[in-house]
Amino acid sequence: MQIDKAQILQLLQSQGDDAKAQQADQELPGTVDTDQHAGILQKLGLDPMDLIKMLGGGGGGQGGGLGGAIGGILGR
């Protein structure tokens, strides 16, 4: 699945992880493919499957918005 890099940067920044956001900005292309870039995402502490669920629209009706998505992705 493809996700806009800006969404990933916003996710990291909203958690106060500016260093990882800067690293992501440097290492990820404008459009991130969760399969192709899985290694980079994992290095940044992001689970590609969680990104798909939370940012790809497959939230399953759980609600929680971006805050819930961030907690789920970053395991916090």
C-alpha positions in Angstrom: 0.0 0.0 0.0 1.2 3.5 -0.7 1.1 6.2 2.0 2.1 9.9 1.6 5.4 10.6 3.4 3.8 13.7 5.0 1.4 11.5 7.0 4.3 9.5 8.4 6.2 12.6 9.3 3.1 14.1 11.0 2.7 10.8 13.0 6.3 10.9 14.2 6.2 14.7 15.0 2.9 14.4 16.9 4.7 12.0 19.3 7.5 14.5 19.8 10.0 12.3 17.9 11.5 15.0 15.7 14.7 13.1 15.2 12.9 10.1 13.7 10.7 12.5 11.7 13.9 14.1 10.3 15.4 10.7 9.5 12.2 9.6 7.8 12.1 12.8 5.8 15.7 12.1 4.5 15.3 8.4 3.9 11.7 7.9 2.6 10.5 8.9 -0.8 7.4 11.2 -1.3 5.2 8.2 -1.6 6.0 5.4 0.7 5.2 1.8 -0.3 4.7 -0.3 2.9 6.1 -3.4 1.2 9.1 -1.9 -0.6 10.1 0.4 2.3 9.2 -2.0 5.2 12.8 -2.1 6.4 13.1 1.7 6.7 9.8 1.9 8.4 10.8 -0.7 10.9 14.1 1.0 11.5 12.0 4.1 12.4 9.9 2.1 14.9 6.9 1.9 12.7 5.1 -1.4 11.9 4.1 -1.4 8.2 0.9 -3.4 8.9 -0.2 -0.9 11.6 0.4 2.0 9.2 -1.8 0.3 6.6 -4.6 -0.2 9.2 -4.4 3.3 10.7 -3.4 5.5 7.7 -4.7 3.4 4.9 -8.3 3.7 6.0 -8.7 0.2 7.3 -9.3 1.1 10.9 -12.1 -1.4 11.3 -14.5 1.2 12.8 -12.6 1.3 16.0 -12.5 5.0 16.2 -9.8 6.7 18.2 -8.7 8.9 15.4 -5.0 9.9 14.9 -4.2 9.6 18.6 -5.3 6.0 18.7 -3.5 5.3 15.5 -0.2 6.8 16.8 -0.4 4.8 20.0 -1.1 1.6 18.1 1.7 2.1 15.6 4.3 3.2 18.1 3.2 0.7 20.8 2.6 3.4 23.4 
